[in-house]
Amino acid sequence: MNICEVEELVREAVRDADLRPEEIPAIDLYLDQITSLVADKKHEGSARFEDRVLTKTMINNYSKDGLLSPIKGKKYSKEHILQMLAVYELKNTLSIGEIKRVLQNVYKSEDYSGKWLEGTYNRYLDIKEYERSEAWSLLRVLIEKNDLDVEKENDFFTLLLAMASMSSYLKNAVQLLLESHYPDPDAEKNRAEQEKKEEAKRVKAEQKSAKVKEQKAQKEASPQNGEEAPA
């Protein structure tokens, strides 16, 4: 594989299509209408993204898990759809529990509203477009700075390892930022319970060790087999 082929594949890898807030109808929609709206938009991007659709099951699960604001009836508002899209974007990096912690903190903030979410999501999409346009440039710098020749098998393998580690670092950074800004309210409780279990386990081990030592001492102090105890 040569450098031109690598560039072509990288550009294709980031060529997804996003549904912008202004493309979402102002009227409330049924589930089928929402999934069709998102699927049609996905078809405008790379074919590799076409099967990564938003399904009715996913939306129902988002609602059950408390990731969406309460639904009235069977229709979803524009705000609900933007919430769905936010979950969809986060789920490749964060667990459902982590996403729930983020969104529940966002929803209860003083500034939050449907308009606030729309403006925030639009700003995110602008940044995402910039990331798309710069993805290959950033990767090319990594290749050139490290003198990687992608036509050589060892250098190509090195590039894959480097890209995988970059992805891992970014995921770790997202999780650490989340934990710092939106602390898990159950973390301290879980930590205390874990420490209690470990302490109980340590005490039990010490008691067992002391009992073994006591039995050994008693055995050593008792008369040997076939010998009479002194008068």
PASEBA-1860 file (N, C-alpha, C; in nm, 3 decimals):
! residues 231
1> MNICEVEE> 0.085/-0.120/0.000/0.000/0.000/0.000/0.088/0.124/0.000 ~ 0.060/0.219/-0.091/0.141/0.341/-0.097/0.073/0.455/-0.021 ~ 0.142/0.566/-0.010/0.094/0.679/0.070/-0.036/0.738/0.015 ~ -0.052/0.736/-0.117/-0.174/0.790/-0.178/-0.296/0.704/-0.143 ~ -0.275/0.573/-0.138/-0.384/0.483/-0.101/-0.421/0.501/0.045 ~ -0.320/0.523/0.130/-0.346/0.548/0.272/-0.428/0.675/0.289 ~ -0.389/0.780/0.217/-0.463/0.906/0.224/-0.608/0.888/0.181 ~ -0.629/0.817/0.072/-0.764/0.795/0.021/-0.851/0.721/0.123
9> LVREAVRD> -0.795/0.621/0.188/-0.870/0.542/0.286/-0.900/0.623/0.412 ~ -0.804/0.704/0.454/-0.825/0.788/0.572/-0.936/0.890/0.546 ~ -0.932/0.952/0.430/-1.036/1.050/0.397/-1.174/0.983/0.389 ~ -1.176/0.860/0.339/-1.302/0.786/0.332/-1.351/0.748/0.472 ~ -1.257/0.720/0.561/-1.292/0.678/0.697/-1.362/0.787/0.778 ~ -1.339/0.913/0.742/-1.400/1.023/0.816/-1.513/1.090/0.737 ~ -1.552/1.031/0.625/-1.653/1.095/0.539/-1.793/1.048/0.576 ~ -1.835/1.083/0.697/-1.974/1.055/0.735/-2.057/1.181/0.712
17> ADLRPEEI> -2.187/1.167/0.724/-2.278/1.281/0.701/-2.360/1.303/0.827 ~ -2.372/1.428/0.870/-2.441/1.460/0.994/-2.571/1.535/0.968 ~ -2.671/1.499/1.046/-2.799/1.569/1.040/-2.789/1.694/1.126 ~ -2.799/1.808/1.063/-2.786/1.934/1.136/-2.922/1.975/1.193 ~ -2.923/2.053/1.301/-3.049/2.094/1.364/-3.148/2.159/1.268 ~ -3.096/2.238/1.175/-3.187/2.308/1.082/-3.253/2.212/0.983 ~ -3.203/2.089/0.973/-3.262/1.990/0.884/-3.368/1.905/0.954 ~ -3.385/1.927/1.083/-3.484/1.853/1.160/-3.615/1.932/1.162
25> PAIDLYLD> -3.726/1.872/1.124/-3.854/1.944/1.124/-3.889/1.999/1.262 ~ -3.956/2.113/1.263/-3.995/2.175/1.390/-4.111/2.101/1.455 ~ -4.182/2.019/1.377/-4.295/1.943/1.431/-4.247/1.813/1.495 ~ -4.326/1.761/1.588/-4.293/1.634/1.654/-4.305/1.518/1.554 ~ -4.220/1.418/1.569/-4.216/1.307/1.475/-4.233/1.172/1.546 ~ -4.285/1.075/1.471/-4.294/0.937/1.519/-4.157/0.870/1.501 ~ -4.138/0.757/1.568/-4.011/0.684/1.561/-3.971/0.651/1.417 ~ -4.066/0.600/1.338/-4.035/0.564/1.200/-3.985/0.684/1.120
33> QITSLVAD> -4.043/0.799/1.145/-4.002/0.920/1.074/-3.860/0.961/1.113 ~ -3.828/0.943/1.241/-3.695/0.981/1.290/-3.588/0.889/1.231 ~ -3.612/0.759/1.237/-3.512/0.664/1.186/-3.491/0.682/1.036 ~ -3.598/0.713/0.964/-3.586/0.736/0.819/-3.507/0.864/0.792 ~ -3.531/0.967/0.871/-3.462/1.094/0.855/-3.312/1.077/0.874 ~ -3.274/1.004/0.979/-3.133/0.983/1.008/-3.069/0.891/0.903 ~ -3.140/0.786/0.865/-3.086/0.691/0.766/-3.063/0.759/0.631 ~ -3.157/0.844/0.589/-3.141/0.915/0.462/-3.016/1.003/0.463
41> KKHEGSAR> -2.990/1.064/0.577/-2.871/1.149/0.589/-2.745/1.067/0.583 ~ -2.746/0.950/0.647/-2.628/0.863/0.648/-2.589/0.821/0.506 ~ -2.688/0.806/0.419/-2.661/0.765/0.281/-2.581/0.870/0.203 ~ -2.575/0.992/0.255/-2.500/1.098/0.187/-2.350/1.087/0.213 ~ -2.313/1.006/0.315/-2.172/0.990/0.349/-2.114/0.863/0.292 ~ -2.002/0.821/0.349/-1.935/0.700/0.305/-2.023/0.578/0.328 ~ -2.009/0.479/0.240/-2.090/0.357/0.251/-2.065/0.282/0.381 ~ -1.947/0.299/0.441/-1.915/0.229/0.565/-1.999/0.276/0.683
49> FEDRVLTK> -2.065/0.392/0.667/-2.148/0.445/0.775/-2.297/0.414/0.757 ~ -2.333/0.359/0.642/-2.474/0.339/0.612/-2.542/0.239/0.705 ~ -2.466/0.140/0.754/-2.527/0.040/0.841/-2.523/0.081/0.989 ~ -2.464/0.195/1.017/-2.458/0.244/1.155/-2.579/0.335/1.180 ~ -2.695/0.275/1.172/-2.818/0.352/1.176/-2.869/0.367/1.319 ~ -2.959/0.461/1.333/-3.030/0.481/1.459/-3.160/0.403/1.449 ~ -3.178/0.301/1.533/-3.295/0.215/1.524/-3.400/0.250/1.629 ~ -3.521/0.197/1.608/-3.629/0.219/1.705/-3.594/0.156/1.840
57> TMINNYSK> -3.529/0.040/1.836/-3.488/-0.026/1.960/-3.389/0.060/2.037 ~ -3.294/0.119/1.965/-3.196/0.206/2.030/-3.265/0.325/2.095 ~ -3.358/0.386/2.024/-3.428/0.503/2.078/-3.509/0.465/2.202 ~ -3.579/0.352/2.195/-3.656/0.306/2.311/-3.566/0.281/2.431 ~ -3.448/0.223/2.406/-3.353/0.198/2.515/-3.299/0.328/2.572 ~ -3.272/0.426/2.485/-3.226/0.557/2.532/-3.328/0.617/2.628 ~ -3.456/0.604/2.590/-3.563/0.660/2.672/-3.573/0.586/2.805 ~ -3.568/0.453/2.802/-3.578/0.372/2.924/-3.461/0.398/3.018
65> DGLLSPIK> -3.344/0.423/2.961/-3.225/0.445/3.042/-3.213/0.588/3.094 ~ -3.311/0.672/3.063/-3.309/0.809/3.113/-3.214/0.901/3.038 ~ -3.181/0.865/2.915/-3.091/0.949/2.836/-3.165/1.060/2.762 ~ -3.296/1.046/2.752/-3.380/1.147/2.687/-3.472/1.210/2.789 ~ -3.513/1.332/2.761/-3.614/1.396/2.846/-3.744/1.317/2.836 ~ -3.830/1.326/2.938/-3.955/1.251/2.935/-4.035/1.273/2.806 ~ -4.089/1.164/2.754/-4.166/1.169/2.629/-4.316/1.176/2.661 ~ -4.387/1.262/2.589/-4.532/1.270/2.605/-4.597/1.209/2.480
73> GKKYSKEH> -4.669/1.100/2.498/-4.732/1.035/2.384/-4.631/0.953/2.305 ~ -4.652/0.945/2.174/-4.567/0.862/2.088/-4.480/0.943/1.993 ~ -4.486/1.074/2.007/-4.407/1.160/1.918/-4.290/1.224/1.995 ~ -4.183/1.253/1.917/-4.063/1.310/1.975/-4.037/1.449/1.917 ~ -3.998/1.541/2.003/-3.973/1.678/1.960/-3.833/1.691/1.898 ~ -3.807/1.807/1.843/-3.675/1.835/1.787/-3.568/1.824/1.894 ~ -3.600/1.868/2.014/-3.506/1.857/2.125/-3.473/1.711/2.155 ~ -3.576/1.626/2.154/-3.553/1.482/2.177/-3.461/1.424/2.070
81> ILQMLAVY> -3.481/1.464/1.945/-3.400/1.411/1.835/-3.254/1.453/1.852 ~ -3.232/1.577/1.894/-3.095/1.623/1.918/-3.032/1.546/2.034 ~ -3.112/1.514/2.135/-3.062/1.432/2.246/-3.021/1.294/2.195 ~ -3.103/1.237/2.109/-3.071/1.106/2.049/-2.939/1.112/1.973 ~ -2.923/1.217/1.894/-2.801/1.232/1.814/-2.678/1.249/1.902 ~ -2.694/1.320/2.014/-2.582/1.337/2.107/-2.541/1.203/2.167 ~ -2.640/1.122/2.205/-2.610/0.988/2.257/-2.539/0.905/2.151 ~ -2.589/0.913/2.029/-2.533/0.836/1.917/-2.386/0.872/1.897
89> ELKNTLSI> -2.352/0.999/1.911/-2.215/1.043/1.891/-2.124/0.999/2.006 ~ -2.178/0.994/2.127/-2.097/0.961/2.245/-2.078/0.811/2.266 ~ -2.169/0.731/2.213/-2.170/0.588/2.248/-2.051/0.510/2.192 ~ -1.981/0.565/2.095/-1.863/0.496/2.043/-1.743/0.507/2.137 ~ -1.753/0.600/2.233/-1.642/0.622/2.326/-1.679/0.592/2.470 ~ -1.803/0.627/2.508/-1.845/0.612/2.647/-1.949/0.502/2.663 ~ -1.958/0.449/2.784/-2.062/0.350/2.815/-2.195/0.423/2.834 ~ -2.304/0.347/2.832/-2.436/0.408/2.852/-2.443/0.474/2.989
97> GEIKRVLQ> -2.384/0.412/3.090/-2.382/0.470/3.223/-2.309/0.603/3.226 ~ -2.197/0.612/3.155/-2.120/0.737/3.150/-2.196/0.844/3.074 ~ -2.259/0.805/2.963/-2.338/0.901/2.886/-2.453/0.955/2.970 ~ -2.517/0.866/3.045/-2.629/0.906/3.131/-2.582/1.010/3.233 ~ -2.464/0.988/3.290/-2.411/1.082/3.389/-2.385/1.218/3.326 ~ -2.331/1.218/3.204/-2.306/1.345/3.134/-2.437/1.419/3.108 ~ -2.531/1.349/3.044/-2.654/1.416/3.000/-2.742/1.459/3.117 ~ -2.749/1.380/3.221/-2.831/1.419/3.336/-2.777/1.546/3.401
105> NVYKSEDY> -2.644/1.562/3.401/-2.585/1.686/3.452/-2.612/1.803/3.357 ~ -2.608/1.774/3.227/-2.635/1.879/3.127/-2.780/1.924/3.138 ~ -2.873/1.829/3.146/-3.016/1.862/3.148/-3.056/1.945/3.270 ~ -2.985/1.925/3.381/-3.025/1.997/3.503/-2.948/2.129/3.522 ~ -2.862/2.163/3.426/-2.789/2.290/3.435/-2.885/2.406/3.414 ~ -2.853/2.520/3.471/-2.941/2.636/3.466/-2.962/2.688/3.324 ~ -2.861/2.676/3.241/-2.868/2.731/3.105/-2.937/2.640/3.005 ~ -2.960/2.513/3.045/-3.010/2.417/2.948/-3.151/2.451/2.898
113> SGKWLEGT> -3.169/2.434/2.767/-3.300/2.446/2.702/-3.286/2.383/2.564 ~ -3.396/2.371/2.493/-3.390/2.317/2.359/-3.303/2.401/2.268 ~ -3.313/2.533/2.282/-3.232/2.625/2.201/-3.085/2.614/2.235 ~ -3.055/2.598/2.365/-2.917/2.582/2.410/-2.857/2.457/2.349 ~ -2.933/2.348/2.349/-2.885/2.222/2.292/-2.863/2.235/2.142 ~ -2.953/2.303/2.075/-2.941/2.321/1.930/-2.815/2.399/1.895 ~ -2.790/2.508/1.967/-2.670/2.588/1.942/-2.542/2.512/1.973 ~ -2.545/2.436/2.083/-2.428/2.358/2.124/-2.398/2.248/2.022
121> YNRYLDIK> -2.502/2.182/1.975/-2.483/2.073/1.878/-2.432/2.127/1.745 ~ -2.480/2.244/1.706/-2.431/2.306/1.582/-2.281/2.339/1.592 ~ -2.239/2.391/1.709/-2.098/2.422/1.729/-2.015/2.295/1.723 ~ -2.066/2.188/1.781/-1.996/2.059/1.776/-1.978/2.012/1.632 ~ -2.084/2.023/1.552/-2.076/1.978/1.413/-1.977/2.062/1.333 ~ -1.965/2.190/1.366/-1.866/2.275/1.299/-1.725/2.226/1.331 ~ -1.702/2.190/1.458/-1.572/2.138/1.499/-1.546/2.002/1.434 ~ -1.650/1.922/1.426/-1.635/1.789/1.364/-1.597/1.804/1.217
129> EYERSEAW> -1.653/1.901/1.149/-1.618/1.925/1.009/-1.471/1.964/0.997 ~ -1.424/2.043/1.092/-1.282/2.080/1.094/-1.195/1.956/1.116 ~ -1.240/1.869/1.207/-1.165/1.745/1.233/-1.156/1.659/1.108 ~ -1.264/1.652/1.033/-1.264/1.577/0.907/-1.159/1.634/0.811 ~ -1.161/1.766/0.798/-1.073/1.830/0.700/-0.925/1.819/0.739 ~ -0.898/1.807/0.869/-0.759/1.804/0.916/-0.709/1.665/0.949 ~ -0.795/1.565/0.943/-0.757/1.429/0.984/-0.634/1.379/0.908 ~ -0.637/1.390/0.776/-0.525/1.341/0.698/-0.399/1.424/0.722
137> SLLRVLIE> -0.413/1.555/0.735/-0.297/1.641/0.757/-0.225/1.604/0.887 ~ -0.303/1.578/0.992/-0.243/1.539/1.120/-0.173/1.404/1.110 ~ -0.236/1.311/1.041/-0.176/1.179/1.028/-0.050/1.185/0.940 ~ -0.054/1.269/0.839/0.063/1.283/0.751/0.182/1.338/0.829 ~ 0.156/1.431/0.921/0.264/1.485/1.005/0.326/1.373/1.088 ~ 0.242/1.287/1.146/0.291/1.174/1.225/0.379/1.083/1.139 ~ 0.335/1.056/1.017/0.410/0.969/0.927/0.545/1.031/0.890 ~ 0.542/1.160/0.855/0.665/1.227/0.810/0.763/1.248/0.925
145> KNDLDVEK> 0.712/1.287/1.042/0.799/1.312/1.157/0.872/1.186/1.201 ~ 0.812/1.071/1.179/0.871/0.945/1.222/0.931/0.865/1.108 ~ 0.941/0.929/0.993/1.005/0.866/0.876/0.945/0.728/0.845 ~ 0.814/0.721/0.844/0.749/0.594/0.816/0.725/0.579/0.665 ~ 0.766/0.467/0.613/0.743/0.434/0.474/0.632/0.328/0.470 ~ 0.510/0.369/0.440/0.396/0.279/0.450/0.401/0.164/0.349 ~ 0.494/0.172/0.254/0.508/0.062/0.159/0.590/-0.053/0.218 ~ 0.653/-0.025/0.333/0.726/-0.130/0.404/0.635/-0.190/0.511
153> ENDFFTLL> 0.633/-0.320/0.519/0.539/-0.387/0.609/0.559/-0.348/0.755 ~ 0.687/-0.338/0.798/0.712/-0.304/0.938/0.669/-0.161/0.971 ~ 0.688/-0.068/0.877/0.646/0.071/0.899/0.494/0.084/0.896 ~ 0.432/0.008/0.807/0.285/0.011/0.802/0.226/-0.042/0.932 ~ 0.283/-0.150/0.984/0.238/-0.206/1.111/0.262/-0.106/1.225 ~ 0.376/-0.037/1.220/0.407/0.065/1.320/0.302/0.176/1.318 ~ 0.260/0.216/1.197/0.158/0.320/1.183/0.026/0.275/1.245 ~ -0.014/0.151/1.221/-0.138/0.101/1.279/-0.132/0.103/1.432
161> LAMASMSS> -0.019/0.061/1.487/-0.002/0.063/1.633/-0.010/0.206/1.687 ~ 0.055/0.299/1.618/0.055/0.439/1.662/-0.086/0.498/1.658 ~ -0.161/0.467/1.553/-0.298/0.519/1.542/-0.388/0.457/1.649 ~ -0.367/0.329/1.678/-0.447/0.263/1.781/-0.418/0.324/1.918 ~ -0.292/0.353/1.946/-0.258/0.414/2.075/-0.315/0.555/2.086 ~ -0.315/0.628/1.974/-0.373/0.763/1.975/-0.521/0.757/2.008 ~ -0.591/0.661/1.948/-0.733/0.643/1.975/-0.756/0.609/2.122 ~ -0.670/0.524/2.177/-0.682/0.485/2.318/-0.657/0.603/2.411
169> YLKNAVQL> -0.556/0.684/2.379/-0.526/0.801/2.462/-0.642/0.899/2.464 ~ -0.701/0.923/2.348/-0.813/1.017/2.340/-0.933/0.965/2.419 ~ -0.958/0.834/2.410/-1.069/0.776/2.487/-1.044/0.791/2.636 ~ -0.921/0.765/2.680/-0.887/0.781/2.821/-0.905/0.925/2.866 ~ -0.866/1.019/2.779/-0.878/1.160/2.812/-1.025/1.200/2.830 ~ -1.111/1.151/2.741/-1.255/1.179/2.752/-1.309/1.128/2.885 ~ -1.272/1.006/2.922/-1.322/0.946/3.045/-1.270/1.019/3.168 ~ -1.144/1.062/3.166/-1.089/1.135/3.280/-1.154/1.272/3.296
177> LLESHYPD> -1.177/1.340/3.183/-1.246/1.470/3.188/-1.387/1.453/3.244 ~ -1.454/1.348/3.200/-1.589/1.320/3.249/-1.587/1.296/3.399 ~ -1.497/1.211/3.447/-1.490/1.179/3.589/-1.458/1.302/3.673 ~ -1.377/1.393/3.618/-1.339/1.513/3.691/-1.454/1.613/3.698 ~ -1.523/1.632/3.586/-1.628/1.735/3.579/-1.764/1.685/3.626 ~ -1.790/1.556/3.602/-1.917/1.496/3.644/-1.888/1.373/3.730 ~ -1.847/1.394/3.856/-1.810/1.281/3.942/-1.926/1.183/3.958 ~ -1.893/1.055/3.966/-1.992/0.951/3.985/-2.037/0.953/4.131
185> PDAEKNRA> -2.163/0.982/4.159/-2.211/0.990/4.299/-2.200/0.856/4.372 ~ -2.196/0.746/4.298/-2.188/0.615/4.362/-2.044/0.567/4.378 ~ -1.949/0.642/4.322/-1.810/0.598/4.325/-1.757/0.588/4.467 ~ -1.784/0.690/4.550/-1.734/0.689/4.688/-1.796/0.576/4.768 ~ -1.925/0.554/4.748/-1.994/0.444/4.816/-1.935/0.309/4.775 ~ -1.915/0.291/4.645/-1.858/0.166/4.595/-1.716/0.145/4.645 ~ -1.640/0.258/4.652/-1.502/0.249/4.700/-1.500/0.207/4.847 ~ -1.591/0.267/4.928/-1.598/0.233/5.070/-1.636/0.087/5.090
193> EQEKKEEA> -1.731/0.041/5.010/-1.773/-0.099/5.020/-1.660/-0.194/4.982 ~ -1.583/-0.157/4.878/-1.470/-0.239/4.834/-1.363/-0.245/4.942 ~ -1.335/-0.129/5.004/-1.235/-0.125/5.112/-1.280/-0.208/5.230 ~ -1.409/-0.206/5.260/-1.463/-0.285/5.370/-1.446/-0.435/5.341 ~ -1.473/-0.475/5.217/-1.457/-0.615/5.178/-1.311/-0.658/5.187 ~ -1.222/-0.570/5.141/-1.080/-0.603/5.145/-1.029/-0.613/5.288 ~ -1.079/-0.525/5.377/-1.039/-0.530/5.518/-1.088/-0.659/5.583 ~ -1.212/-0.697/5.552/-1.267/-0.822/5.607/-1.187/-0.942/5.557
201> KRVKAEQK> -1.147/-0.936/5.431/-1.068/-1.045/5.374/-0.931/-1.053/5.441 ~ -0.872/-0.936/5.469/-0.741/-0.933/5.535/-0.749/-0.989/5.677 ~ -0.852/-0.947/5.751/-0.871/-0.995/5.888/-0.890/-1.146/5.890 ~ -0.970/-1.195/5.797/-0.996/-1.339/5.789/-0.867/-1.416/5.761 ~ -0.784/-1.362/5.672/-0.657/-1.426/5.638/-0.563/-1.428/5.758 ~ -0.561/-1.317/5.834/-0.476/-1.310/5.953/-0.523/-1.409/6.059 ~ -0.655/-1.420/6.076/-0.710/-1.514/6.173/-0.676/-1.658/6.134 ~ -0.686/-1.686/6.005/-0.654/-1.821/5.956/-0.507/-1.852/5.979
209> SAKVKEQK> -0.420/-1.751/5.950/-0.276/-1.770/5.969/-0.244/-1.792/6.116 ~ -0.309/-1.714/6.205/-0.285/-1.729/6.349/-0.331/-1.865/6.399 ~ -0.442/-1.913/6.346/-0.494/-2.045/6.386/-0.399/-2.156/6.344 ~ -0.344/-2.145/6.223/-0.249/-2.245/6.173/-0.124/-2.247/6.261 ~ -0.077/-2.127/6.297/0.042/-2.118/6.383/0.014/-2.179/6.519 ~ -0.106/-2.154/6.572/-0.142/-2.209/6.703/-0.148/-2.361/6.699 ~ -0.209/-2.416/6.594/-0.218/-2.561/6.580/-0.079/-2.622/6.565 ~ 0.009/-2.554/6.494/0.145/-2.604/6.476/0.220/-2.604/6.607
217> AQKEASPQ> 0.201/-2.496/6.686/0.268/-2.488/6.816/0.219/-2.596/6.910 ~ 0.088/-2.621/6.909/0.031/-2.725/6.995/0.084/-2.862/6.955 ~ 0.097/-2.886/6.826/0.146/-3.015/6.777/0.291/-3.036/6.819 ~ 0.371/-2.928/6.812/0.511/-2.939/6.850/0.527/-2.959/7.000 ~ 0.435/-2.905/7.079/0.444/-2.916/7.225/0.389/-3.048/7.277 ~ 0.305/-3.117/7.201/0.245/-3.243/7.245/0.345/-3.356/7.233 ~ 0.329/-3.470/7.314/0.420/-3.585/7.308/0.423/-3.644/7.168 ~ 0.543/-3.692/7.128/0.555/-3.755/6.998/0.484/-3.889/7.000
225> NGEEAPA> 0.442/-3.938/6.883/0.375/-4.066/6.874/0.462/-4.176/6.934 ~ 0.406/-4.258/7.027/0.478/-4.371/7.091/0.557/-4.329/7.212 ~ 0.561/-4.201/7.245/0.632/-4.156/7.363/0.534/-4.122/7.473 ~ 0.578/-4.146/7.599/0.492/-4.116/7.714/0.521/-3.973/7.760 ~ 0.416/-3.911/7.808/0.434/-3.778/7.859/0.511/-3.785/7.989 ~ 0.601/-3.693/8.019/0.676/-3.694/8.145/0.583/-3.693/8.264 ~ 0.623/-3.766/8.380/0.541/-3.776/8.501/0.537/-3.640/8.570
END
